[in-house]
Amino acid sequence: MASEPPPPAPGLLAGWKGALLAGAVGVLIGGGAMLASSGYFVRSYLLSHPEVLPEAMERLQARRASETVVANRAEIETPFAGAWAGAKDGDVTLVEFFDYACTFCRRSNADVDRLLKEDPKLKVVWREWPVLGPDSEAAARASLAAAQAGKFRAFHDQLYAAGRPTPDALVKAQAAVGVTPLSEEAAKGELGKNYQLANALRASGTPTFVVGDRILQGAVGYDALKAAIAEARAGRQAAG
């Protein structure tokens, strides 16, 4: 019986980690083809270092998410009526799937406002994704009506300033801006499309941001959003 090969030296092991992680992703994608070509060493390494598997899965999921963004970019980045701000033909578009009842969306609003003020080439698109109940859905319909009337930002900021979108807060925000909600039937098409896009992106909740080919889940903060915008801009410049 052939003896097992000796384990690689620590330095070699460290040097191989990146290549092996890429191999692990290939195994997951290629249905075993990479495993066959890499042979015993890859299998032995993965069994001895299972901690690389979650990282491999994260990379695989990120790759698939990027492919979904690329395939659906036009729908994702095209706003509903006036539900956008910033540069009309911005070189980078930041898309936010949000819910007015989401505390983390409300917290992120200040980060998005700051980015818009600092970056004259940025375009921001908001997509209604009311996942937190009837109050969220009513607020989304009112927000879509405001977008149609060219009053999205005024309504958006007014309702967030009120806190949760309770029926009373919604009535006050509508009165202040001068809009009435779209009917459920009228809003159905846009909201249905947003649900489909969010599902395709495997969004786990609100807020979900799309920047370039990246998807950022949750209230990631100003710094993370700014870094993603810079990365997307650099990618466009390199490609162009």
C-alpha atoms as one frame of an Amber mdcrd trajectory, in Angstrom:
protein
   0.000   0.000   0.000   1.398   3.355  -0.972   2.218   5.644   1.922   0.611
   9.065   2.232   2.738  11.977   0.998   4.370  14.073   3.748   2.522  17.259
   4.719   3.769  20.433   3.040   6.072  22.758   4.915   4.364  25.671   6.734
   5.712  28.234   4.305   4.496  26.276   1.323   1.140  25.763   3.017   0.716
  29.500   3.493   1.682  30.165  -0.075  -0.822  27.679  -1.400  -3.791  28.963
   0.617  -5.007  31.453  -1.989  -4.625  28.956  -4.829  -6.348  26.245  -2.846
  -9.207  28.537  -1.918  -9.692  29.300  -5.596  -9.569  25.554  -6.209 -12.224
  24.999  -3.578 -14.498  27.494  -5.308 -13.806  25.699  -8.556 -14.777  22.410
  -6.959 -18.060  23.890  -5.791 -18.775  25.361  -9.213 -17.388  22.623 -11.425
 -19.056  19.672  -9.798 -15.823  17.859  -8.983 -13.831  18.578 -12.136 -11.324
  20.736 -10.268 -10.996  18.117  -7.539 -10.059  15.510 -10.116  -7.318  17.717
 -11.570  -5.983  18.968  -8.244  -5.864  15.487  -6.808  -5.132  14.364  -3.313
  -3.413  17.543  -2.182  -6.519  19.746  -2.456  -8.680  17.180  -0.684  -6.109
  16.715   2.075  -5.771  20.453   2.560  -9.532  21.034   2.758  -9.960  18.220
   5.266  -7.158  19.633   7.391  -8.277  23.261   7.029 -12.094  23.299   6.832
 -12.084  26.935   7.929 -11.422  27.972   4.307 -14.756  26.541   3.139 -16.958
  29.364   4.513 -14.672  31.863   2.782 -14.948  29.871  -0.429 -18.727  29.865
  -0.146 -18.755  33.632   0.453 -16.686  34.153  -2.679 -18.982  31.892  -4.662
 -22.068  33.753  -3.437 -20.436  37.111  -4.192 -19.610  35.932  -7.711 -23.159
  34.762  -8.345 -24.562  38.002  -6.921 -22.344  40.014  -9.258 -23.559  37.976
 -12.212 -27.158  38.692 -11.192 -26.454  42.424 -10.956 -24.855  42.462 -14.407
 -27.767  40.519 -15.921 -30.381  42.852 -14.400 -28.493  46.144 -14.266 -30.886
  48.153 -16.433 -33.917  47.210 -14.326 -32.056  47.699 -11.048 -30.623  51.118
 -11.900 -33.628  52.592 -13.758 -35.695  54.537 -11.200 -39.445  54.664 -10.899
 -40.326  58.184 -12.081 -38.566  60.680  -9.796 -37.293  58.231  -7.166 -33.686
  59.244  -7.655 -31.253  62.051  -6.818 -27.818  63.318  -7.756 -26.264  63.322
 -11.225 -28.734  62.305 -13.925 -25.965  60.595 -15.905 -23.745  59.747 -12.947
 -20.702  57.591 -13.536 -21.721  55.406 -10.556 -25.238  54.526  -9.444 -26.022
  53.577  -5.851 -29.319  51.682  -5.555 -31.074  51.214  -2.220 -33.871  48.715
  -1.624 -35.611  50.151   1.435 -38.635  50.086   3.732 -39.887  53.166   5.602
 -40.546  51.033   8.700 -36.926  49.816   8.731 -34.879  51.475  11.485 -31.649
  50.645   9.656 -32.919  52.277   6.466 -33.728  55.423   8.420 -30.250  55.341
   9.941 -28.675  54.936   6.486 -30.553  57.919   5.066 -28.034  60.358   6.553
 -25.147  58.380   4.994 -26.765  58.512   1.558 -27.460  62.251   1.910 -23.823
  62.858   2.843 -22.584  60.911  -0.182 -24.856  62.902  -2.485 -23.562  66.198
  -1.105 -19.915  65.169  -1.419 -19.978  63.364  -4.767 -21.277  65.372  -7.757
 -20.915  62.371 -10.089 -23.021  59.984  -7.997 -26.579  58.975  -8.847 -28.800
  57.402  -6.162 -31.877  55.333  -7.009 -34.388  54.241  -4.359 -36.430  51.074
  -4.797 -39.472  50.505  -2.603 -39.337  47.117  -0.904 -42.031  47.131   1.822
 -41.409  43.923   3.757 -42.470  44.944   7.258 -46.255  44.957   7.049 -49.286
  47.037   6.044 -47.860  50.382   7.228 -44.809  49.773   5.047 -46.983  49.024
   2.033 -49.108  52.152   2.534 -45.960  54.258   2.863 -44.533  52.700  -0.307
 -47.663  53.561  -2.291 -47.518  57.164  -1.053 -43.829  57.316  -1.894 -44.465
  56.079  -5.434 -47.122  58.775  -5.832 -44.612  61.379  -4.646 -42.081  60.056
  -7.162 -44.635  60.418  -9.955 -45.346  63.987  -8.851 -41.665  64.925  -8.713
 -41.767  65.240  -4.911 -39.970  62.070  -3.861 -37.125  63.575  -1.840 -39.431
  65.928   0.048 -41.773  63.085   0.993 -38.898  60.681   1.699 -37.210  63.014
   4.176 -40.508  64.143   5.718 -41.656  60.604   6.504 -38.272  59.479   7.816
 -38.190  62.513  10.089 -41.517  61.405  11.579 -40.102  58.044  12.680 -42.161
  54.950  11.957 -44.710  55.248   9.125 -47.802  55.036  11.303 -51.102  55.988
   9.652 -51.008  59.364  11.417 -47.398  60.060  10.378 -48.196  59.070   6.806
 -51.198  61.427   6.619 -49.081  64.317   7.931 -46.239  63.622   5.487 -48.655
  63.444   2.554 -50.323  66.696   3.598 -46.985  68.450   4.005 -45.840  67.439
   0.523 -49.218  67.407  -1.216 -49.594  63.836  -2.460 -52.026  60.964  -1.982
 -51.024  57.271  -2.182 -51.358  55.297  -5.349 -53.992  52.598  -5.221 -52.809
  49.106  -4.420 -53.509  48.065  -8.002 -51.601  51.011  -9.479 -48.534  50.293
  -7.335 -48.667  46.540  -7.877 -46.445  46.479 -10.955 -43.557  48.459  -9.484
 -43.625  46.738  -6.112 -43.882  43.329  -7.736 -40.842  44.076  -9.887 -38.865
  45.215  -6.853 -39.715  42.021  -4.972 -38.533  39.963  -7.944 -35.276  41.905
  -8.195 -34.609  41.612  -4.455 -35.221  37.869  -4.599 -32.923  37.503  -7.606
 -30.217  39.356  -5.684 -30.796  37.081  -2.659 -31.324  40.189  -0.554 -31.709
  39.214   3.094 -33.521  42.354   4.234 -33.562  46.124   4.171 -31.596  48.121
   3.432 -29.881  46.341   0.565 -27.499  48.426  -1.540 -26.263  47.725  -5.057
 -23.146  49.595  -6.191 -21.405  48.619  -9.384 -21.363  44.819  -9.310 -21.491
  44.601  -5.518 -24.360  43.973  -3.122 -24.116  45.299   0.432 -26.617  44.028
   2.975 -27.751  46.096   5.952 -26.791  49.479   7.368 -23.151  49.130   6.373
 -22.379  52.801   7.033 -20.921  55.751   5.173 -17.357  54.424   4.897 -18.377
  51.083   3.369 -20.684  52.775   0.861 -18.041  55.313  -0.099 -15.461  52.549
  -0.586 -17.872  50.570  -2.787 -18.545  53.674  -4.887 -14.806  54.291  -5.314
 -14.293  50.653  -6.318 -17.092  50.820  -8.879 -15.716  54.083 -10.284 -12.215
  52.657 -10.575 -13.603  49.610 -12.354 -15.443  51.761 -14.888 -12.340  53.866
 -15.529 -10.190  50.777 -16.010 -12.739  49.257 -18.400 -13.198  52.507 -20.315
